[in-house]
Amino acid sequence: MSLSPARAARVLAAVALVALSAACVNLRPLSPASASTLYARLGGYDALAAVTDDFLSRALPDPRVAPFFKGLEPRDLQRVRQHLVDQLCNVTGGPCLYPGKDMKTAHEQLEITTDVWNAFTGHLNETMTHFRVPEREHNELVAIIGSLKPSIVNH
């Protein structure tokens, strides 16, 4: 499959968000008052950025995932990474705004299969294990991710 850089960026932003949402981790201690949002319990912006980087380093070399990134320039990958961080921040209750398209619109022209979905979520699980995501946060993120699957998997 050959995608334009813009289309591949949309694919990555949408699919990786799903996978990355479950990969967040609590990297710093939180006071009881700051632990009210999932964003805070996961460690905030820096933790989400670290998780995004780890996840992408696992997912991009995967032959099931790599075709969606074919032809992207480093600046395109950086833009996709930032969209992922912003979207993770937003969906977990953080202060970020996600300026991208909704998941259905971003994926409607792409051939996202269950196999591709499973590849992303598999890399997500590896990232969660690496960062020792607590069970409560893991379960909340899995629920967020699961709710997006019907909008992403379309073949």
LUMDO-818016 format. One record per residue: residue number from 0; x, y, z of N, C-alpha, C in turn. Coordinates in nm, 3 decimals. Example, Ala and Ser with C-alpha at 12.3 -4.5 7.8 and 13.67 -1.06 7.14 Angstrom:
<r num="0" n_px="1.319" n_py="-0.569" n_pz="0.780" ca_px="1.230" ca_py="-0.450" ca_pz="0.780" c_px="1.320" c_py="-0.330" c_pz="0.780"/>
<r num="1" n_px="1.285" n_py="-0.225" n_pz="0.708" ca_px="1.367" ca_py="-0.106" ca_pz="0.714" c_px="1.290" c_py="0.003" c_pz="0.787"/>
//
This chain:
<r num="0" n_px="0.086" n_py="-0.117" n_pz="0.000" ca_px="0.000" ca_py="0.000" ca_pz="0.000" c_px="0.090" c_py="0.122" c_pz="0.000"/>
<r num="1" n_px="0.057" n_py="0.220" n_pz="-0.082" ca_px="0.133" ca_py="0.344" ca_pz="-0.090" c_px="0.039" c_py="0.460" c_pz="-0.059"/>
<r num="2" n_px="0.076" n_py="0.538" n_pz="0.041" ca_px="-0.007" ca_py="0.650" ca_pz="0.083" c_px="0.069" c_py="0.780" c_pz="0.066"/>
<r num="3" n_px="-0.003" n_py="0.887" n_pz="0.041" ca_px="0.060" ca_py="1.018" ca_pz="0.036" c_px="0.107" c_py="1.053" c_pz="0.177"/>
<r num="4" n_px="0.207" n_py="1.140" n_pz="0.189" ca_px="0.253" ca_py="1.179" ca_pz="0.323" c_px="0.141" c_py="1.235" c_pz="0.409"/>
<r num="5" n_px="0.052" n_py="1.314" n_pz="0.353" ca_px="-0.058" ca_py="1.371" ca_pz="0.433" c_px="-0.152" c_py="1.262" c_pz="0.481"/>
<r num="6" n_px="-0.187" n_py="1.169" n_pz="0.393" ca_px="-0.277" ca_py="1.060" ca_pz="0.432" c_px="-0.211" c_py="0.971" c_pz="0.537"/>
<r num="7" n_px="-0.084" n_py="0.940" n_pz="0.518" ca_px="-0.013" ca_py="0.857" ca_pz="0.614" c_px="-0.006" c_py="0.926" c_pz="0.750"/>
<r num="8" n_px="0.013" n_py="1.057" n_pz="0.750" ca_px="0.016" ca_py="1.131" ca_pz="0.876" c_px="-0.117" c_py="1.122" c_pz="0.948"/>
<r num="9" n_px="-0.227" n_py="1.130" n_pz="0.873" ca_px="-0.360" ca_py="1.118" ca_pz="0.934" c_px="-0.381" c_py="0.980" c_pz="0.991"/>
<r num="10" n_px="-0.334" n_py="0.879" n_pz="0.918" ca_px="-0.348" ca_py="0.742" ca_pz="0.966" c_px="-0.273" c_py="0.725" c_pz="1.096"/>
<r num="11" n_px="-0.149" n_py="0.766" n_pz="1.098" ca_px="-0.070" ca_py="0.751" ca_pz="1.218" c_px="-0.131" c_py="0.826" c_pz="1.333"/>
<r num="12" n_px="-0.172" n_py="0.948" n_pz="1.310" ca_px="-0.228" ca_py="1.027" ca_pz="1.419" c_px="-0.348" c_py="0.958" c_pz="1.481"/>
<r num="13" n_px="-0.435" n_py="0.907" n_pz="1.399" ca_px="-0.556" ca_py="0.845" ca_pz="1.449" c_px="-0.531" c_py="0.708" c_pz="1.511"/>
<r num="14" n_px="-0.461" n_py="0.622" n_pz="1.440" ca_px="-0.439" ca_py="0.487" ca_pz="1.489" c_px="-0.346" c_py="0.488" c_pz="1.610"/>
<r num="15" n_px="-0.240" n_py="0.562" n_pz="1.600" ca_px="-0.146" ca_py="0.563" ca_pz="1.711" c_px="-0.206" c_py="0.624" c_pz="1.836"/>
<r num="16" n_px="-0.296" n_py="0.719" n_pz="1.819" ca_px="-0.363" ca_py="0.773" ca_pz="1.937" c_px="-0.432" c_py="0.662" c_pz="2.012"/>
<r num="17" n_px="-0.500" n_py="0.581" n_pz="1.941" ca_px="-0.571" ca_py="0.471" ca_pz="2.004" c_px="-0.474" c_py="0.385" c_pz="2.082"/>
<r num="18" n_px="-0.369" n_py="0.348" n_pz="2.018" ca_px="-0.273" ca_py="0.263" ca_pz="2.084" c_px="-0.202" c_py="0.335" c_pz="2.197"/>
<r num="19" n_px="-0.165" n_py="0.457" n_pz="2.175" ca_px="-0.091" ca_py="0.530" ca_pz="2.277" c_px="-0.175" c_py="0.565" c_pz="2.398"/>
<r num="20" n_px="-0.302" n_py="0.580" n_pz="2.379" ca_px="-0.387" ca_py="0.615" ca_pz="2.492" c_px="-0.370" c_py="0.517" c_pz="2.606"/>
<r num="21" n_px="-0.349" n_py="0.392" n_pz="2.575" ca_px="-0.334" ca_py="0.290" ca_pz="2.679" c_px="-0.193" c_py="0.280" c_pz="2.731"/>
<r num="22" n_px="-0.101" n_py="0.355" n_pz="2.676" ca_px="0.038" ca_py="0.341" ca_pz="2.712" c_px="0.087" c_py="0.443" c_pz="2.814"/>
<r num="23" n_px="0.002" n_py="0.524" n_pz="2.865" ca_px="0.042" ca_py="0.629" ca_pz="2.959" c_px="0.089" c_py="0.569" c_pz="3.090"/>
<r num="24" n_px="0.169" n_py="0.647" n_pz="3.161" ca_px="0.229" ca_py="0.596" ca_pz="3.284" c_px="0.244" c_py="0.706" c_pz="3.388"/>
<r num="25" n_px="0.243" n_py="0.666" n_pz="3.512" ca_px="0.263" ca_py="0.758" ca_pz="3.622" c_px="0.413" c_py="0.766" c_pz="3.651"/>
<r num="26" n_px="0.480" n_py="0.870" n_pz="3.600" ca_px="0.624" ca_py="0.882" ca_pz="3.615" c_px="0.666" c_py="0.969" c_pz="3.732"/>
<r num="27" n_px="0.571" n_py="1.034" n_pz="3.797" ca_px="0.607" ca_py="1.119" ca_pz="3.910" c_px="0.499" c_py="1.111" c_pz="4.017"/>
<r num="28" n_px="0.537" n_py="1.133" n_pz="4.142" ca_px="0.437" ca_py="1.127" ca_pz="4.249" c_px="0.337" c_py="1.241" c_pz="4.236"/>
<r num="29" n_px="0.215" n_py="1.212" n_pz="4.272" ca_px="0.108" ca_py="1.312" ca_pz="4.264" c_px="0.048" c_py="1.334" c_pz="4.402"/>
<r num="30" n_px="0.008" n_py="1.457" n_pz="4.426" ca_px="-0.063" ca_py="1.484" ca_pz="4.550" c_px="-0.207" c_py="1.437" c_pz="4.531"/>
<r num="31" n_px="-0.280" n_py="1.407" n_pz="4.639" ca_px="-0.418" ca_py="1.362" ca_pz="4.624" c_px="-0.505" c_py="1.460" c_pz="4.546"/>
<r num="32" n_px="-0.483" n_py="1.589" n_pz="4.560" ca_px="-0.565" ca_py="1.688" ca_pz="4.490" c_px="-0.541" c_py="1.685" c_pz="4.339"/>
<r num="33" n_px="-0.417" n_py="1.652" n_pz="4.296" ca_px="-0.387" ca_py="1.655" ca_pz="4.154" c_px="-0.418" c_py="1.523" c_pz="4.083"/>
<r num="34" n_px="-0.457" n_py="1.423" n_pz="4.158" ca_px="-0.479" ca_py="1.291" ca_pz="4.099" c_px="-0.621" c_py="1.269" c_pz="4.048"/>
<r num="35" n_px="-0.698" n_py="1.376" n_pz="4.033" ca_px="-0.837" ca_py="1.359" ca_pz="3.995" c_px="-0.856" c_py="1.321" c_pz="3.849"/>
<r num="36" n_px="-0.772" n_py="1.369" n_pz="3.759" ca_px="-0.788" ca_py="1.334" ca_pz="3.618" c_px="-0.695" c_py="1.219" c_pz="3.581"/>
<r num="37" n_px="-0.734" n_py="1.147" n_pz="3.478" ca_px="-0.649" ca_py="1.041" ca_pz="3.427" c_px="-0.515" c_py="1.100" c_pz="3.380"/>
<r num="38" n_px="-0.522" n_py="1.215" n_pz="3.318" ca_px="-0.401" ca_py="1.287" ca_pz="3.275" c_px="-0.303" c_py="1.304" c_pz="3.391"/>
<r num="39" n_px="-0.351" n_py="1.351" n_pz="3.503" ca_px="-0.265" ca_py="1.372" ca_pz="3.620" c_px="-0.214" c_py="1.240" c_pz="3.676"/>
<r num="40" n_px="-0.302" n_py="1.141" n_pz="3.684" ca_px="-0.261" ca_py="1.011" ca_pz="3.739" c_px="-0.159" c_py="0.940" c_pz="3.651"/>
<r num="41" n_px="-0.158" n_py="0.974" n_pz="3.523" ca_px="-0.061" ca_py="0.914" ca_pz="3.432" c_px="0.073" c_py="0.987" c_pz="3.433"/>
<r num="42" n_px="0.079" n_py="1.102" n_pz="3.494" ca_px="0.205" ca_py="1.173" ca_pz="3.505" c_px="0.214" c_py="1.302" c_pz="3.426"/>
<r num="43" n_px="0.107" n_py="1.338" n_pz="3.357" ca_px="0.105" ca_py="1.465" ca_pz="3.285" c_px="0.173" c_py="1.460" c_pz="3.150"/>
<r num="44" n_px="0.199" n_py="1.578" n_pz="3.099" ca_px="0.246" ca_py="1.596" ca_pz="2.962" c_px="0.376" c_py="1.522" c_pz="2.933"/>
<r num="45" n_px="0.475" n_py="1.536" n_pz="3.020" ca_px="0.605" ca_py="1.473" ca_pz="2.995" c_px="0.593" c_py="1.321" c_pz="2.990"/>
<r num="46" n_px="0.508" n_py="1.264" n_pz="3.073" ca_px="0.488" ca_py="1.119" ca_pz="3.070" c_px="0.421" c_py="1.077" c_pz="2.939"/>
<r num="47" n_px="0.323" n_py="1.153" n_pz="2.895" ca_px="0.257" ca_py="1.121" ca_pz="2.768" c_px="0.355" c_py="1.130" c_pz="2.651"/>
<r num="48" n_px="0.441" n_py="1.228" n_pz="2.653" ca_px="0.541" ca_py="1.243" ca_pz="2.547" c_px="0.639" c_py="1.125" c_pz="2.548"/>
<r num="49" n_px="0.683" n_py="1.084" n_pz="2.666" ca_px="0.775" ca_py="0.970" ca_pz="2.675" c_px="0.710" c_py="0.841" c_pz="2.625"/>
<r num="50" n_px="0.585" n_py="0.822" n_pz="2.660" ca_px="0.512" ca_py="0.704" ca_pz="2.617" c_px="0.493" c_py="0.705" c_pz="2.465"/>
<r num="51" n_px="0.461" n_py="0.821" n_pz="2.410" ca_px="0.444" ca_py="0.834" ca_pz="2.266" c_px="0.572" c_py="0.795" c_pz="2.194"/>
<r num="52" n_px="0.684" n_py="0.844" n_pz="2.242" ca_px="0.813" ca_py="0.812" ca_pz="2.180" c_px="0.842" c_py="0.662" c_pz="2.187"/>
<r num="53" n_px="0.819" n_py="0.603" n_pz="2.302" ca_px="0.843" ca_py="0.459" ca_pz="2.317" c_px="0.752" c_py="0.379" c_pz="2.224"/>
<r num="54" n_px="0.625" n_py="0.414" n_pz="2.223" ca_px="0.530" ca_py="0.344" ca_pz="2.138" c_px="0.569" c_py="0.354" c_pz="1.990"/>
<r num="55" n_px="0.601" n_py="0.473" n_pz="1.943" ca_px="0.637" ca_py="0.490" ca_pz="1.803" c_px="0.763" c_py="0.411" c_pz="1.767"/>
<r num="56" n_px="0.858" n_py="0.405" n_pz="1.859" ca_px="0.980" ca_py="0.328" ca_pz="1.832" c_px="0.950" c_py="0.179" c_pz="1.818"/>
<r num="57" n_px="0.843" n_py="0.132" n_pz="1.876" ca_px="0.802" ca_py="-0.008" ca_pz="1.863" c_px="0.715" c_py="-0.030" c_pz="1.739"/>
<r num="58" n_px="0.625" n_py="0.063" n_pz="1.711" ca_px="0.526" ca_py="0.043" ca_pz="1.605" c_px="0.581" c_py="0.068" c_pz="1.464"/>
<r num="59" n_px="0.661" n_py="0.170" n_pz="1.446" ca_px="0.705" ca_py="0.208" ca_pz="1.312" c_px="0.782" c_py="0.099" c_pz="1.237"/>
<r num="60" n_px="0.867" n_py="0.021" n_pz="1.303" ca_px="0.939" ca_py="-0.084" ca_pz="1.229" c_px="0.852" c_py="-0.208" c_pz="1.197"/>
<r num="61" n_px="0.736" n_py="-0.219" n_pz="1.254" ca_px="0.651" ca_py="-0.335" ca_pz="1.233" c_px="0.604" c_py="-0.339" c_pz="1.087"/>
<r num="62" n_px="0.626" n_py="-0.450" n_pz="1.017" ca_px="0.586" ca_py="-0.456" ca_pz="0.875" c_px="0.436" c_py="-0.442" c_pz="0.851"/>
<r num="63" n_px="0.355" n_py="-0.465" n_pz="0.953" ca_px="0.210" ca_py="-0.445" ca_pz="0.938" c_px="0.175" c_py="-0.297" c_pz="0.947"/>
<r num="64" n_px="0.258" n_py="-0.221" n_pz="1.013" ca_px="0.233" ca_py="-0.079" ca_pz="1.037" c_px="0.313" c_py="0.011" c_pz="0.942"/>
<r num="65" n_px="0.433" n_py="-0.031" n_pz="0.907" ca_px="0.525" ca_py="0.051" ca_pz="0.828" c_px="0.466" c_py="0.108" c_pz="0.700"/>
<r num="66" n_px="0.382" n_py="0.035" n_pz="0.626" ca_px="0.329" ca_py="0.093" ca_pz="0.502" c_px="0.251" c_py="0.223" c_pz="0.522"/>
<r num="67" n_px="0.195" n_py="0.244" n_pz="0.639" ca_px="0.120" ca_py="0.366" ca_pz="0.664" c_px="0.211" c_py="0.488" c_pz="0.681"/>
<r num="68" n_px="0.340" n_py="0.464" n_pz="0.695" ca_px="0.436" ca_py="0.572" ca_pz="0.717" c_px="0.532" c_py="0.589" c_pz="0.601"/>
<r num="69" n_px="0.516" n_py="0.506" n_pz="0.499" ca_px="0.605" ca_py="0.511" ca_pz="0.383" c_px="0.601" c_py="0.650" c_pz="0.320"/>
<r num="70" n_px="0.718" n_py="0.706" n_pz="0.298" ca_px="0.728" ca_py="0.835" ca_pz="0.231" c_px="0.719" c_py="0.956" c_pz="0.322"/>
<r num="71" n_px="0.698" n_py="0.936" n_pz="0.451" ca_px="0.691" ca_py="1.051" ca_pz="0.541" c_px="0.830" c_py="1.105" c_pz="0.569"/>
<r num="72" n_px="0.842" n_py="1.235" n_pz="0.567" ca_px="0.966" ca_py="1.304" ca_pz="0.602" c_px="0.974" c_py="1.312" c_pz="0.755"/>
<r num="73" n_px="1.093" n_py="1.330" n_pz="0.810" ca_px="1.106" ca_py="1.344" ca_pz="0.956" c_px="1.014" c_py="1.452" c_pz="1.015"/>
<r num="74" n_px="0.998" n_py="1.565" n_pz="0.946" ca_px="0.910" ca_py="1.671" ca_pz="0.998" c_px="0.764" c_py="1.623" c_pz="1.002"/>
<r num="75" n_px="0.724" n_py="1.537" n_pz="0.905" ca_px="0.588" ca_py="1.482" ca_pz="0.906" c_px="0.569" c_py="1.390" c_pz="1.026"/>
<r num="76" n_px="0.669" n_py="1.308" n_pz="1.053" ca_px="0.661" ca_py="1.218" ca_pz="1.169" c_px="0.657" c_py="1.298" c_pz="1.299"/>
<r num="77" n_px="0.731" n_py="1.407" n_pz="1.305" ca_px="0.729" ca_py="1.493" ca_pz="1.425" c_px="0.592" c_py="1.555" c_pz="1.444"/>
<r num="78" n_px="0.529" n_py="1.597" n_pz="1.336" ca_px="0.395" ca_py="1.655" ca_pz="1.344" c_px="0.295" c_py="1.549" c_pz="1.391"/>
<r num="79" n_px="0.307" n_py="1.427" n_pz="1.340" ca_px="0.220" ca_py="1.318" ca_pz="1.383" c_px="0.242" c_py="1.290" c_pz="1.531"/>
<r num="80" n_px="0.367" n_py="1.285" n_pz="1.573" ca_px="0.398" ca_py="1.263" ca_pz="1.715" c_px="0.331" c_py="1.368" c_pz="1.802"/>
<r num="81" n_px="0.342" n_py="1.495" n_pz="1.761" ca_px="0.283" ca_py="1.603" ca_pz="1.841" c_px="0.132" c_py="1.591" c_pz="1.845"/>
<r num="82" n_px="0.070" n_py="1.554" n_pz="1.734" ca_px="-0.075" ca_py="1.533" ca_pz="1.734" c_px="-0.113" c_py="1.423" c_pz="1.833"/>
<r num="83" n_px="-0.034" n_py="1.317" n_pz="1.836" ca_px="-0.063" ca_py="1.207" ca_pz="1.929" c_px="-0.053" c_py="1.253" c_pz="2.074"/>
<r num="84" n_px="0.052" n_py="1.325" n_pz="2.105" ca_px="0.068" ca_py="1.376" ca_pz="2.242" c_px="-0.049" c_py="1.467" c_pz="2.278"/>
<r num="85" n_px="-0.083" n_py="1.558" n_pz="2.189" ca_px="-0.193" ca_py="1.651" ca_pz="2.216" c_px="-0.326" c_py="1.578" c_pz="2.233"/>
<r num="86" n_px="-0.350" n_py="1.479" n_pz="2.149" ca_px="-0.476" ca_py="1.406" ca_pz="2.160" c_px="-0.481" c_py="1.324" c_pz="2.288"/>
<r num="87" n_px="-0.371" n_py="1.260" n_pz="2.323" ca_px="-0.366" ca_py="1.186" ca_pz="2.449" c_px="-0.392" c_py="1.279" c_pz="2.567"/>
<r num="88" n_px="-0.326" n_py="1.392" n_pz="2.565" ca_px="-0.344" ca_py="1.491" ca_pz="2.670" c_px="-0.492" c_py="1.529" c_pz="2.681"/>
<r num="89" n_px="-0.555" n_py="1.556" n_pz="2.568" ca_px="-0.694" ca_py="1.599" ca_pz="2.565" c_px="-0.789" c_py="1.491" c_pz="2.616"/>
<r num="90" n_px="-0.777" n_py="1.368" n_pz="2.565" ca_px="-0.874" ca_py="1.263" ca_pz="2.600" c_px="-0.859" c_py="1.212" c_pz="2.743"/>
<r num="91" n_px="-0.746" n_py="1.243" n_pz="2.806" ca_px="-0.727" ca_py="1.200" ca_pz="2.944" c_px="-0.756" c_py="1.311" c_pz="3.045"/>
<r num="92" n_px="-0.807" n_py="1.425" n_pz="2.997" ca_px="-0.845" ca_py="1.532" ca_pz="3.087" c_px="-0.740" c_py="1.638" c_pz="3.107"/>
<r num="93" n_px="-0.638" n_py="1.638" n_pz="3.023" ca_px="-0.533" ca_py="1.739" ca_pz="3.033" c_px="-0.571" c_py="1.869" c_pz="2.963"/>
<r num="94" n_px="-0.482" n_py="1.968" n_pz="2.967" ca_px="-0.512" ca_py="2.102" ca_pz="2.916" c_px="-0.490" c_py="2.120" c_pz="2.765"/>
<r num="95" n_px="-0.451" n_py="2.016" n_pz="2.694" ca_px="-0.419" ca_py="2.030" ca_pz="2.551" c_px="-0.543" c_py="2.027" c_pz="2.463"/>
<r num="96" n_px="-0.531" n_py="2.091" n_pz="2.348" ca_px="-0.634" ca_py="2.085" ca_pz="2.245" c_px="-0.581" c_py="2.002" c_pz="2.130"/>
<r num="97" n_px="-0.664" n_py="1.914" n_pz="2.076" ca_px="-0.627" ca_py="1.834" ca_pz="1.961" c_px="-0.688" c_py="1.898" c_pz="1.837"/>
<r num="98" n_px="-0.605" n_py="1.950" n_pz="1.744" ca_px="-0.658" ca_py="2.020" ca_pz="1.628" c_px="-0.690" c_py="1.930" c_pz="1.509"/>
<r num="99" n_px="-0.668" n_py="1.799" n_pz="1.522" ca_px="-0.688" ca_py="1.708" ca_pz="1.409" c_px="-0.832" c_py="1.670" c_pz="1.385"/>
<r num="100" n_px="-0.850" n_py="1.586" n_pz="1.282" ca_px="-0.982" ca_py="1.538" ca_pz="1.244" c_px="-1.030" c_py="1.431" c_pz="1.341"/>
<r num="101" n_px="-1.162" n_py="1.408" n_pz="1.340" ca_px="-1.215" ca_py="1.299" ca_pz="1.421" c_px="-1.168" c_py="1.166" c_pz="1.361"/>
<r num="102" n_px="-1.175" n_py="1.059" n_pz="1.438" ca_px="-1.121" ca_py="0.930" ca_pz="1.397" c_px="-1.189" c_py="0.874" c_pz="1.272"/>
<r num="103" n_px="-1.318" n_py="0.886" n_pz="1.261" ca_px="-1.392" ca_py="0.833" ca_pz="1.146" c_px="-1.347" c_py="0.902" c_pz="1.018"/>
<r num="104" n_px="-1.343" n_py="1.033" n_pz="1.019" ca_px="-1.302" ca_py="1.109" ca_pz="0.902" c_px="-1.157" c_py="1.080" c_pz="0.865"/>
<r num="105" n_px="-1.070" n_py="1.072" n_pz="0.963" ca_px="-0.928" ca_py="1.049" ca_pz="0.938" c_px="-0.901" c_py="0.911" c_pz="0.879"/>
<r num="106" n_px="-0.988" n_py="0.815" n_pz="0.904" ca_px="-0.962" ca_py="0.678" ca_pz="0.861" c_px="-1.051" c_py="0.626" c_pz="0.749"/>
<r num="107" n_px="-1.151" n_py="0.703" n_pz="0.708" ca_px="-1.250" ca_py="0.651" ca_pz="0.613" c_px="-1.191" c_py="0.610" c_pz="0.479"/>
<r num="108" n_px="-1.082" n_py="0.669" n_pz="0.436" ca_px="-1.020" ca_py="0.636" ca_pz="0.307" c_px="-0.909" c_py="0.531" c_pz="0.319"/>
<r num="109" n_px="-0.882" n_py="0.487" n_pz="0.438" ca_px="-0.769" ca_py="0.397" ca_pz="0.463" c_px="-0.816" c_py="0.254" c_pz="0.482"/>
<r num="110" n_px="-0.726" n_py="0.164" n_pz="0.461" ca_px="-0.757" ca_py="0.022" ca_pz="0.478" c_px="-0.703" c_py="-0.027" c_pz="0.613"/>
<r num="111" n_px="-0.766" n_py="0.019" n_pz="0.719" ca_px="-0.726" ca_py="-0.022" ca_pz="0.853" c_px="-0.800" c_py="-0.151" c_pz="0.885"/>
<r num="112" n_px="-0.725" n_py="-0.256" n_pz="0.901" ca_px="-0.782" ca_py="-0.387" ca_pz="0.928" c_px="-0.768" c_py="-0.423" c_pz="1.075"/>
<r num="113" n_px="-0.833" n_py="-0.529" n_pz="1.113" ca_px="-0.818" ca_py="-0.579" ca_pz="1.250" c_px="-0.673" c_py="-0.617" c_pz="1.276"/>
<r num="114" n_px="-0.604" n_py="-0.669" n_pz="1.176" ca_px="-0.463" ca_py="-0.706" ca_pz="1.191" c_px="-0.378" c_py="-0.582" c_pz="1.225"/>
<r num="115" n_px="-0.402" n_py="-0.472" n_pz="1.155" ca_px="-0.328" ca_py="-0.348" ca_pz="1.184" c_px="-0.364" c_py="-0.298" c_pz="1.324"/>
<r num="116" n_px="-0.492" n_py="-0.300" n_pz="1.356" ca_px="-0.537" ca_py="-0.260" ca_pz="1.490" c_px="-0.465" c_py="-0.342" c_pz="1.597"/>
<r num="117" n_px="-0.462" n_py="-0.474" n_pz="1.577" ca_px="-0.397" ca_py="-0.563" ca_pz="1.675" c_px="-0.248" c_py="-0.537" c_pz="1.685"/>
<r num="118" n_px="-0.185" n_py="-0.502" n_pz="1.573" ca_px="-0.042" ca_py="-0.469" ca_pz="1.578" c_px="-0.019" c_py="-0.346" c_pz="1.666"/>
<r num="119" n_px="-0.098" n_py="-0.242" n_pz="1.645" ca_px="-0.084" ca_py="-0.121" ca_pz="1.726" c_px="-0.111" c_py="-0.150" c_pz="1.874"/>
<r num="120" n_px="-0.218" n_py="-0.220" n_pz="1.902" ca_px="-0.249" ca_py="-0.245" ca_pz="2.042" c_px="-0.148" c_py="-0.339" c_pz="2.107"/>
<r num="121" n_px="-0.089" n_py="-0.428" n_pz="2.027" ca_px="0.019" ca_py="-0.512" ca_pz="2.080" c_px="0.139" c_py="-0.429" c_pz="2.122"/>
<r num="122" n_px="0.175" n_py="-0.332" n_pz="2.039" ca_px="0.286" ca_py="-0.243" ca_pz="2.074" c_px="0.249" c_py="-0.155" c_pz="2.192"/>
<r num="123" n_px="0.126" n_py="-0.121" n_pz="2.200" ca_px="0.077" ca_py="-0.047" ca_pz="2.315" c_px="0.097" c_py="-0.126" c_pz="2.443"/>
<r num="124" n_px="0.059" n_py="-0.252" n_pz="2.440" ca_px="0.076" ca_py="-0.337" ca_pz="2.559" c_px="0.223" c_py="-0.350" c_pz="2.598"/>
<r num="125" n_px="0.312" n_py="-0.358" n_pz="2.499" ca_px="0.455" ca_py="-0.362" ca_pz="2.530" c_px="0.499" c_py="-0.233" c_pz="2.598"/>
<r num="126" n_px="0.448" n_py="-0.121" n_pz="2.550" ca_px="0.483" ca_py="0.008" ca_pz="2.610" c_px="0.427" c_py="0.017" c_pz="2.752"/>
<r num="127" n_px="0.303" n_py="-0.026" n_pz="2.771" ca_px="0.244" ca_py="-0.022" ca_pz="2.906" c_px="0.324" c_py="-0.108" c_pz="3.003"/>
<r num="128" n_px="0.368" n_py="-0.223" n_pz="2.958" ca_px="0.450" ca_py="-0.310" ca_pz="3.042" c_px="0.581" c_py="-0.242" c_pz="3.076"/>
<r num="129" n_px="0.643" n_py="-0.183" n_pz="2.976" ca_px="0.770" ca_py="-0.113" ca_pz="2.995" c_px="0.759" c_py="-0.004" c_pz="3.102"/>
<r num="130" n_px="0.649" n_py="0.071" n_pz="3.099" ca_px="0.631" ca_py="0.182" ca_pz="3.193" c_px="0.555" c_py="0.144" c_pz="3.320"/>
<r num="131" n_px="0.519" n_py="0.018" n_pz="3.333" ca_px="0.449" ca_py="-0.032" ca_pz="3.453" c_px="0.322" c_py="0.049" c_pz="3.482"/>
<r num="132" n_px="0.237" n_py="0.061" n_pz="3.382" ca_px="0.111" ca_py="0.134" ca_pz="3.398" c_px="0.025" c_py="0.064" c_pz="3.503"/>
<r num="133" n_px="-0.022" n_py="0.136" n_pz="3.603" ca_px="-0.108" ca_py="0.075" ca_pz="3.705" c_px="-0.239" c_py="0.022" c_pz="3.645"/>
<r num="134" n_px="-0.295" n_py="-0.080" n_pz="3.707" ca_px="-0.413" ca_py="-0.147" ca_pz="3.655" c_px="-0.532" c_py="-0.053" c_pz="3.634"/>
<r num="135" n_px="-0.557" n_py="0.035" n_pz="3.730" ca_px="-0.671" ca_py="0.127" ca_pz="3.717" c_px="-0.659" c_py="0.214" c_pz="3.592"/>
<r num="136" n_px="-0.543" n_py="0.275" n_pz="3.573" ca_px="-0.521" ca_py="0.362" ca_pz="3.458" c_px="-0.521" c_py="0.281" c_pz="3.328"/>
<r num="137" n_px="-0.461" n_py="0.164" n_pz="3.334" ca_px="-0.461" ca_py="0.075" ca_pz="3.217" c_px="-0.604" c_py="0.046" c_pz="3.173"/>
<r num="138" n_px="-0.689" n_py="0.008" n_pz="3.267" ca_px="-0.828" ca_py="-0.024" ca_pz="3.234" c_px="-0.903" c_py="0.096" c_pz="3.179"/>
<r num="139" n_px="-0.881" n_py="0.213" n_pz="3.234" ca_px="-0.947" ca_py="0.334" ca_pz="3.183" c_px="-0.903" c_py="0.364" c_pz="3.039"/>
<r num="140" n_px="-0.774" n_py="0.349" n_pz="3.013" ca_px="-0.724" ca_py="0.376" ca_pz="2.879" c_px="-0.772" c_py="0.271" c_pz="2.779"/>
<r num="141" n_px="-0.778" n_py="0.147" n_pz="2.821" ca_px="-0.829" ca_py="0.042" ca_pz="2.733" c_px="-0.974" c_py="0.072" c_pz="2.694"/>
<r num="142" n_px="-1.052" n_py="0.122" n_pz="2.788" ca_px="-1.190" ca_py="0.159" ca_pz="2.757" c_px="-1.196" c_py="0.272" c_pz="2.654"/>
<r num="143" n_px="-1.109" n_py="0.370" n_pz="2.669" ca_px="-1.103" ca_py="0.480" ca_pz="2.572" c_px="-1.065" c_py="0.426" c_pz="2.435"/>
<r num="144" n_px="-0.964" n_py="0.343" n_pz="2.431" ca_px="-0.918" ca_py="0.286" ca_pz="2.305" c_px="-1.026" c_py="0.200" c_pz="2.241"/>
<r num="145" n_px="-1.086" n_py="0.113" n_pz="2.319" ca_px="-1.190" ca_py="0.026" ca_pz="2.265" c_px="-1.305" c_py="0.103" c_pz="2.204"/>
<r num="146" n_px="-1.337" n_py="0.217" n_pz="2.260" ca_px="-1.448" ca_py="0.296" ca_pz="2.207" c_px="-1.416" c_py="0.356" c_pz="2.070"/>
<r num="147" n_px="-1.290" n_py="0.366" n_pz="2.034" ca_px="-1.249" ca_py="0.423" ca_pz="1.906" c_px="-1.240" c_py="0.322" c_pz="1.793"/>
<r num="148" n_px="-1.231" n_py="0.194" n_pz="1.826" ca_px="-1.209" ca_py="0.092" ca_pz="1.724" c_px="-1.312" c_py="0.097" c_pz="1.610"/>
<r num="149" n_px="-1.441" n_py="0.109" n_pz="1.636" ca_px="-1.538" ca_py="0.112" ca_pz="1.525" c_px="-1.517" c_py="0.229" c_pz="1.428"/>
<r num="150" n_px="-1.455" n_py="0.336" n_pz="1.474" ca_px="-1.428" ca_py="0.450" ca_pz="1.387" c_px="-1.297" c_py="0.436" c_pz="1.309"/>
<r num="151" n_px="-1.213" n_py="0.343" n_pz="1.350" ca_px="-1.081" ca_py="0.328" ca_pz="1.289" c_px="-1.071" c_py="0.206" c_pz="1.199"/>
<r num="152" n_px="-1.116" n_py="0.092" n_pz="1.247" ca_px="-1.109" ca_py="-0.031" ca_pz="1.168" c_px="-1.223" c_py="-0.029" c_pz="1.068"/>
<r num="153" n_px="-1.185" n_py="-0.030" n_pz="0.938" ca_px="-1.287" ca_py="-0.019" ca_pz="0.836" c_px="-1.276" c_py="-0.123" c_pz="0.725"/>
<r num="154" n_px="-1.188" n_py="-0.220" n_pz="0.741" ca_px="-1.174" ca_py="-0.329" ca_pz="0.644" c_px="-1.150" c_py="-0.460" c_pz="0.716"/>
//
